[in-house]
Amino acid sequence: MSRIYFHSPTAEAEVSGTERAWMGCLTAAIGLAIVNGHDIRRLAEWLDVNLFGKRVDQFQLDRELVDAARLAFRHITDRQPLTYQGHPIPVWDLTLNTVMQVGSNPARLATRLHAQCEIHAWVDGPNRAWLADLIDEGLMSGVFRAQIADRTPGWDSVTALLRARDDEPVVTSYSVCDRFPHSDASTWTPPTGDDEDDPQWDAWYDLAEDEQWRHGMEYLRTGTGHLELKPDDFTTIYPFGIGLSWLNLEAHDAEDRVKAALGIGSDGDDPR
């Protein structure tokens, strides 16, 4: 069974991987709630929309169009369902950012944990109690689940860990990916010995645990991936990809917003 881990330098708690699946379904349901037949037909007037090889105008019924669109927009593959002038518009970003715009704070947290637990979303010591309160709010509202059949997902252990102290960061990992701290998410440079082209990555395991944490936290604190969970920007930050949401595609100036997000000039040229 997969797990979401919450690590601190001195303790660890975990949540069942079923909650990751639940948060993914919740994010998709909220993010794609605005998608309907009229939206897709209008988008297809200025975007290229590929729904498993079918064009929008090949669907006679809106219901069938919506079913195909939501399936295409939810399942990420090498196929690009949306493109603008040959530039892909990541539907993953659109869906995540929609929840960040319209969701409750617990829904925003569920979206960020779903999207960022593998790449180590984290909370600093002074904000740990705030995060615990936010999880409790999610449990009360049903965004997070206290009980699944005869099992408890483990959120109580996470909130207990968060409230235990306020002088250490807590960092997330996902069980099928690298656990934090690890060498790829750190400021550590492997030694090379006599051969500069042969870095000795196994030397990471010779480091003391506190040294691994130091390198790992330096990496997270100086990174630009918007991985820190903190109250001062939690309701305003849109950290995912190109920063667009499905709502942005419904705006009166949607095409201008897409051009700006993709870095396309007003003449259609790509200046990058």
WONOR-V718858 format. One record per pair of residues at least 24 apart in sequence whose C-alpha atoms are under 10 Angstrom apart, sorted by the first residue. I is the first residue (numbers start at 0). J is the second residue. If there is no record, write none. Layout:
((I J) (I J))
This chain:
((0 174) (0 175) (1 173) (1 174) (1 175) (2 152) (2 153) (2 172) (2 173) (2 174) (2 175) (3 112) (3 113) (3 116) (3 117) (3 153) (3 171) (3 172) (3 173) (3 174) (3 175) (3 178) (4 116) (4 117) (4 119) (4 157) (4 169) (4 170) (4 171) (4 172) (4 173) (4 174) (4 178) (4 179) (5 116) (5 119) (5 120) (5 121) (5 122) (5 156) (5 157) (5 160) (5 161) (5 168) (5 169) (5 170) (5 171) (5 172) (5 173) (5 178) (5 179) (6 119) (6 121) (6 157) (6 160) (6 161) (6 167) (6 168) (6 169) (6 170) (6 171) (6 172) (6 178) (6 179) (6 180) (7 121) (7 122) (7 123) (7 124) (7 160) (7 161) (7 166) (7 167) (7 168) (7 169) (7 170) (7 171) (7 179) (7 180) (7 212) (8 167) (8 168) (8 169) (8 170) (8 180) (8 208) (8 209) (8 211) (8 212) (8 213) (9 167) (9 169) (9 209) (10 160) (10 161) (10 163) (10 167) (10 169) (11 156) (11 157) (11 160) (11 161) (11 169) (11 170) (11 171) (12 153) (12 154) (12 155) (12 156) (12 157) (12 158) (12 159) (12 160) (12 161) (12 169) (12 171) (13 152) (13 153) (13 154) (13 155) (13 156) (13 157) (13 160) (13 171) (13 172) (13 173) (13 174) (14 151) (14 152) (14 153) (14 154) (14 155) (14 156) (14 157) (14 173) (15 150) (15 151) (15 152) (15 153) (15 154) (15 174) (16 152) (16 173) (16 174) (16 175) (17 144) (17 147) (17 152) (18 109) (18 112) (18 113) (18 143) (18 144) (18 147) (18 152) (18 153) (18 154) (19 109) (19 110) (19 112) (19 113) (19 114) (19 116) (19 173) (20 113) (21 109) (21 113) (21 142) (21 143) (21 144) (22 106) (22 108) (22 109) (22 110) (22 111) (22 112) (22 113) (22 114) (22 142) (22 143) (23 73) (23 95) (23 109) (23 110) (23 111) (23 112) (23 113) (23 114) (24 73) (24 110) (24 113) (25 98) (25 106) (25 109) (25 110) (25 113) (25 142) (25 143) (26 73) (26 94) (26 95) (26 96) (26 97) (26 98) (26 99) (26 102) (26 106) (26 107) (26 109) (26 110) (26 111) (26 113) (26 114) (27 69) (27 72) (27 73) (27 74) (27 91) (27 94) (27 95) (27 97) (27 98) (27 110) (28 69) (28 73) (28 94) (28 98) (29 94) (29 95) (29 97) (29 98) (29 99) (29 101) (29 102) (29 106) (29 110) (30 73) (30 91) (30 92) (30 93) (30 94) (30 95) (30 96) (30 97) (30 98) (30 99) (30 100) (30 101) (30 102) (30 110) (30 244) (30 245) (30 246) (31 68) (31 69) (31 70) (31 72) (31 73) (31 90) (31 93) (31 94) (31 95) (31 97) (31 98) (31 245) (31 246) (32 69) (32 94) (32 97) (32 98) (32 245) (33 97) (33 245) (33 246) (33 249) (34 65) (34 66) (34 68) (34 69) (34 72) (34 245) (34 246) (34 249) (35 61) (35 62) (35 64) (35 65) (35 66) (35 68) (35 69) (36 60) (36 61) (36 62) (36 63) (36 64) (36 65) (36 66) (36 68) (37 61) (37 64) (37 65) (38 65) (38 245) (38 248) (38 249) (39 64) (39 65) (39 68) (40 64) (41 248) (41 249) (42 81) (42 248) (42 249) (42 253) (42 254) (43 81) (45 82) (45 83) (45 84) (45 253) (45 254) (46 80) (46 81) (46 82) (46 83) (46 84) (46 85) (46 88) (46 248) (46 254) (47 79) (47 80) (47 81) (47 82) (47 83) (47 84) (47 85) (47 86) (47 87) (47 88) (48 79) (48 80) (48 81) (48 82) (48 83) (49 78) (49 79) (49 80) (49 81) (49 82) (50 78) (50 79) (50 80) (50 81) (51 78) (51 79) (51 80) (52 78) (52 80) (83 254) (83 257) (83 258) (83 261) (83 263) (84 258) (84 263) (84 267) (84 268) (84 269) (86 257) (86 258) (86 261) (86 263) (86 269) (87 261) (88 240) (88 241) (88 243) (88 257) (88 260) (88 261) (89 239) (89 240) (89 241) (89 242) (89 243) (89 244) (90 240) (90 243) (90 244) (90 245) (91 239) (91 240) (91 244) (92 237) (92 238) (92 239) (92 240) (92 241) (92 242) (92 243) (92 244) (92 245) (93 239) (93 240) (93 241) (93 242) (93 243) (93 244) (93 245) (93 246) (93 247) (93 248) (94 239) (94 243) (94 244) (94 245) (94 246) (95 237) (95 238) (95 239) (95 240) (95 242) (95 243) (95 244) (95 245) (96 236) (96 237) (96 238) (96 239) (96 240) (96 241) (96 242) (96 243) (96 244) (96 245) (96 246) (96 247) (97 237) (97 242) (97 243) (97 244) (97 245) (97 246) (97 247) (98 237) (98 244) (98 245) (99 233) (99 234) (99 235) (99 236) (99 237) (99 238) (99 239) (99 244) (100 234) (100 235) (100 236) (100 237) (100 244) (100 245) (100 246) (101 234) (101 246) (102 234) (103 136) (103 137) (103 140) (103 142) (103 234) (104 133) (104 134) (104 136) (104 137) (104 142) (104 233) (104 234) (105 130) (105 132) (105 133) (105 134) (105 135) (105 136) (105 137) (105 138) (105 139) (105 140) (105 141) (105 142) (105 143) (106 133) (106 137) (106 140) (106 141) (106 142) (106 143) (107 142) (107 233) (107 234) (108 133) (108 134) (108 137) (108 142) (108 143) (108 228) (108 233) (109 134) (109 137) (109 142) (109 143) (111 225) (111 226) (111 228) (111 238) (111 239) (112 171) (112 172) (112 173) (112 226) (112 228) (113 173) (114 239) (115 171) (115 172) (115 173) (115 224) (115 225) (115 226) (115 227) (115 239) (116 170) (116 171) (116 172) (116 173) (116 174) (116 176) (116 226) (117 171) (117 172) (117 173) (117 174) (117 175) (117 176) (117 177) (117 178) (117 179) (118 170) (118 171) (118 172) (118 173) (118 176) (118 177) (118 178) (118 179) (118 184) (118 219) (118 224) (118 226) (119 169) (119 170) (119 171) (119 172) (119 173) (119 177) (119 178) (119 179) (119 180) (119 184) (119 215) (119 219) (119 226) (119 227) (120 169) (120 170) (120 171) (120 172) (120 219) (120 224) (120 225) (120 226) (120 227) (120 228) (121 168) (121 169) (121 170) (121 171) (121 172) (121 216) (121 219) (121 220) (121 225) (121 226) (121 227) (121 228) (121 229) (122 161) (122 167) (122 168) (122 169) (122 170) (122 171) (122 226) (122 227) (122 228) (122 229) (122 230) (123 165) (123 166) (123 167) (123 168) (123 169) (123 170) (123 220) (123 227) (123 228) (123 229) (124 161) (124 162) (124 164) (124 165) (124 166) (124 167) (124 168) (124 169) (125 161) (125 164) (125 165) (125 166) (125 167) (125 168) (125 229) (126 161) (126 162) (126 165) (126 166) (126 167) (126 168) (126 169) (126 228) (126 229) (126 230) (127 158) (127 160) (127 161) (127 162) (127 163) (127 164) (127 165) (127 166) (127 167) (127 168) (127 169) (127 228) (127 229) (128 158) (128 159) (128 160) (128 161) (128 162) (128 163) (128 164) (128 165) (129 158) (129 161) (129 162) (129 228) (129 229) (129 230) (130 157) (130 158) (130 161) (130 162) (130 228) (130 229) (130 230) (131 155) (131 157) (131 158) (131 159) (131 160) (131 161) (131 162) (132 158) (132 161) (132 162) (133 158) (133 230) (134 158) (168 216) (170 215) (170 216) (170 219) (170 226) (170 227) (170 228) (171 226) (179 211) (179 212) (179 215) (179 216) (180 208) (180 209) (180 210) (180 211) (180 212) (180 213) (180 214) (180 215) (180 216) (181 211) (181 212) (181 214) (181 215) (182 211) (182 214) (182 215) (183 215) (183 218) (184 214) (184 215) (184 216) (184 217) (184 218) (184 219) (184 222) (185 211) (185 212) (185 213) (185 214) (185 215) (185 216) (185 217) (185 218) (185 219) (186 211) (186 213) (186 214) (186 215) (186 216) (186 217) (186 218) (186 219) (186 221) (187 211) (187 213) (187 214) (187 215) (187 217) (187 218) (188 214))
